[in-house]
Amino acid sequence: MLMLRKILLKLLLVIFVLFAATFTVYFFNLDMKLTALIEPWLLKHYDKIERDTHL
């Protein structure tokens, strides 16, 4: 019974930490800020790709 309680407590702690992390990312819009930071490198990479524009 004590072992089950420890496992359940650890599981709840992990779930709470994951929820807090995802809530922080959502609240401060960190995913879009990271995307805006990476965008110049992505644009440079995709501008170098040769495209076949024939229809």
C-alpha positions, 0 to 999 in steps of 0.5 A: 500500500505504501509503495502504491502511494509513493508511485501515485505521488510521483505520477501526480508530481510529474503530471503537475510539472508537465502541466505547469511547463505547458501552461507557462509556454502557453501563457507567455506565447513562448512557442511563437517567440521561438518560431520568430527567433528561428524564422530568419535561418529557416527563410535563408535555408528555404530560399536556397532550395532550387524549385521547379516552377514549370506548370 
